[in-house]
Amino acid sequence: MPFISVEDNHLTVLNLFTTDKPENQDKLIEEMTKIVNAATYEGWMSSTVHAGVDAPGTANFIQWRSGEDLEKRYEGDEFKHRTMPVFSEITTSIRLLQNEVVYVLTSDELGGKVEIGPHRDDYTSITVFTVTADGQDEAVDALGAGQEFIKDFPGFRSNVVLKGLRARGLDGTFVVTYSQWDSKEAFEAFRDQDPEQHSEARKAAVGRLRAVIEGAPTTNTYKVVHTRAAGE
């Protein structure tokens, strides 16, 4: 199963699709699963398909050896003339985000290892923050080291920060967080905590982030439904 690590230096691609109907989410998952199961692309390492929970949509967490390998995939006829047309018919938005994993925090139980796969019962949140051109490093630190207080919050499992490198379907500079929780209830308790109850560390992190973000962040929650790695 795939692991998320700063040390591995993979190119991490998050393909985020939204749709307006639950049945279209099912179609997206079906098409993604076909692609993942048939994948033999040079430099492709793993793909993990997530089904939207709060809103219809999907996320595909993909690990590549390099950006050059990914671009070969994007330039191929299959991607241009079959994959994208099929997805375009059943989505309301498509974001293909290339990222670098820059920060990982886990609960003590996980011992610093972030694993993703359908064999786990993680409740996963993915949030995309668009930030000022000179504010990316500040956002990374505020969402990473600035959030270490989260480790003590009930139900927390992991928090991963991805530094955006380039994107299709999203303009500007961006940072992404990928977090795992025990349950929907645990995640929502953290998300909806009364600001008056926030710790000083949380208040400081929120203030730092607000100073550099542009527009409202976009968030959805997910369950992992399928994964496959090269060689399997």
C-alpha positions in Angstrom: 0.0 0.0 0.0 1.2 3.6 -0.7 2.9 5.6 2.1 3.2 9.4 2.2 6.7 10.6 3.2 8.8 13.7 2.9 11.9 11.6 2.5 10.8 9.7 -0.6 10.8 12.8 -2.8 8.0 11.5 -5.0 6.1 13.9 -7.3 2.6 13.7 -5.7 -0.4 14.5 -8.0 -3.8 15.1 -6.7 -6.5 14.9 -9.3 -9.6 16.4 -7.8 -12.9 16.1 -9.6 -16.3 17.4 -8.6 -19.7 16.5 -10.0 -23.3 17.3 -9.3 -24.8 13.9 -8.9 -24.0 10.9 -6.8 -24.5 8.6 -9.8 -21.8 10.6 -11.6 -19.5 10.0 -8.7 -20.0 6.3 -9.2 -19.1 6.6 -12.9 -16.0 8.6 -12.0 -14.9 5.9 -9.6 -15.6 3.2 -12.2 -13.5 5.0 -14.8 -10.7 5.8 -12.4 -10.6 2.2 -11.2 -10.2 1.0 -14.8 -7.4 3.3 -15.5 -5.6 2.5 -12.2 -5.9 -1.3 -12.8 -4.5 -1.0 -16.3 -1.7 1.5 -15.5 1.7 0.6 -16.9 3.0 4.2 -17.4 6.7 4.8 -17.2 7.5 6.4 -13.8 4.0 5.8 -12.4 4.3 4.4 -8.8 0.8 4.3 -7.3 -2.7 5.6 -7.4 -5.3 5.7 -4.6 -8.9 6.6 -5.5 -11.1 8.4 -3.0 -14.9 8.8 -3.0 -16.4 12.1 -1.9 -18.4 12.1 1.3 -19.6 15.7 2.0 -20.0 16.4 -1.7 -20.1 14.3 -4.8 -16.7 14.0 -6.4 -13.4 12.0 -6.3 -9.8 12.4 -5.5 -6.9 10.4 -7.0 -3.7 10.5 -4.9 -1.0 9.6 -7.4 2.7 9.1 -6.9 5.1 9.6 -9.8 8.9 9.2 -10.1 9.2 12.6 -11.7 7.4 15.5 -13.5 8.9 14.4 -16.8 7.2 11.0 -16.5 3.9 12.7 -15.7 4.2 15.0 -18.7 4.7 12.0 -21.0 1.3 10.7 -19.7 -0.4 14.0 -20.3 1.0 14.3 -23.9 -0.2 10.8 -24.8 -3.1 10.2 -27.1 -5.0 8.1 -24.5 -5.0 10.9 -22.0 -5.9 13.6 -24.5 -8.5 11.8 -26.6 -10.1 9.3 -24.2 -9.4 10.0 -20.5 -10.1 13.7 -20.5 -13.1 13.6 -22.7 -14.7 10.9 -20.6 -14.1 12.8 -17.4 -15.2 16.1 -18.8 -18.6 14.6 -19.6 -19.4 13.7 -16.0 -17.6 16.4 -13.9 -18.3 20.0 -13.0 -14.7 20.8 -12.3 -11.3 19.1 -12.9 -8.1 20.1 -11.0 -4.8 18.3 -11.7 -2.4 19.4 -9.0 1.3 18.6 -8.9 2.8 18.8 -5.5 5.8 18.2 -3.2 5.2 16.6 0.2 6.9 19.0 2.6 5.4 18.1 6.1 4.0 15.1 7.8 2.6 14.8 11.3 1.0 11.7 12.8 -0.5 10.5 16.0 1.7 8.4 18.3 -0.1 5.3 17.2 0.9 5.7 13.6 4.6 6.3 14.5 5.2 8.8 11.8 4.0 6.6 8.9 1.0 7.8 6.8 -0.5 4.9 4.9 -3.4 5.2 2.5 -5.7 2.4 1.2 -9.2 0.9 1.3 -8.1 -1.6 4.0 -8.0 1.4 6.4 -11.0 3.2 7.8 -9.6 6.8 7.6 -12.0 9.7 7.3 -10.0 11.9 5.0 -10.1 15.7 4.4 -8.4 17.4 1.5 -8.3 21.2 1.4 -6.8 23.4 -1.3 -5.6 26.9 -0.3 -4.8 29.5 -3.0 -2.2 31.8 -1.6 -0.3 35.0 -2.6 2.7 34.5 -4.8 5.1 35.3 -2.0 3.1 33.6 0.8 3.4 30.0 -0.1 6.2 29.2 2.4 4.4 31.0 5.2 1.2 29.0 4.4 3.2 25.8 4.4 4.6 26.5 7.8 1.3 27.7 9.3 -0.4 24.6 8.0 2.5 22.3 9.0 4.6 23.1 12.0 2.1 25.7 13.1 -0.5 23.0 13.5 1.4 20.6 15.8 -1.3 21.3 18.4 -3.6 19.1 16.4 -1.8 16.0 17.5 -3.5 16.2 20.9 -7.0 16.6 19.4 -9.2 13.5 19.9 -9.5 11.3 16.8 -6.5 12.9 14.9 -4.5 10.5 12.8 -2.3 12.4 10.4 -1.7 15.8 8.7 0.2 16.1 5.4 1.1 19.4 3.8 1.8 19.5 0.1 3.5 22.4 -1.6 1.9 23.2 -5.0 4.3 23.1 -7.9 2.1 23.5 -11.0 -1.5 22.8 -11.9 -4.2 22.3 -14.6 -7.6 23.7 -13.7 -6.3 26.0 -10.9 -4.7 29.4 -11.3 -2.1 30.9 -8.9 0.0 29.6 -6.1 -1.4 26.9 -3.8 -0.9 24.7 -0.8 -2.9 21.5 -0.1 -3.5 19.7 3.2 -4.4 16.0 3.4 -5.5 14.8 6.8 -6.8 11.6 8.3 -9.2 11.2 11.2 -10.8 8.4 13.2 -14.3 9.4 12.1 -16.5 12.1 10.6 -17.5 13.1 14.1 -13.9 13.6 15.2 -13.0 15.7 12.1 -16.1 17.9 12.5 -15.5 18.4 16.2 -12.1 19.9 15.3 -13.3 21.8 12.3 -16.3 23.3 14.1 -14.7 24.1 17.4 -15.8 27.4 18.8 -13.0 30.0 18.0 -13.2 31.1 21.6 -12.0 27.7 22.6 -9.0 27.7 20.2 -5.6 27.3 21.7 -3.2 30.2 21.4 -1.2 28.1 18.9 -4.3 27.5 16.7 -5.2 31.2 16.8 -1.7 32.1 15.7 -1.7 29.6 12.9 -5.1 30.9 11.7 -3.9 34.5 11.7 -0.8 33.6 9.8 -2.8 31.8 7.2 -5.4 34.5 6.8 -2.6 36.9 6.0 -1.6 35.0 2.8 -4.6 33.2 1.5 -6.6 34.5 -1.5 -10.2 33.5 -1.7 -12.0 30.8 0.2 -10.3 27.4 0.5 -12.0 24.4 -1.1 -12.6 21.3 1.0 -14.1 17.9 0.6 -14.0 14.8 2.7 -13.4 11.3 1.4 -13.2 7.6 1.9 -10.5 5.5 0.1 -12.1 3.0 -2.2 -9.3 1.6 -4.4 -5.5 1.6 -4.6 -2.8 -0.1 -6.7 0.9 0.3 -6.9 3.3 -0.5 -9.8 4.1 -4.2 -10.0 0.9 -5.3 -8.3 
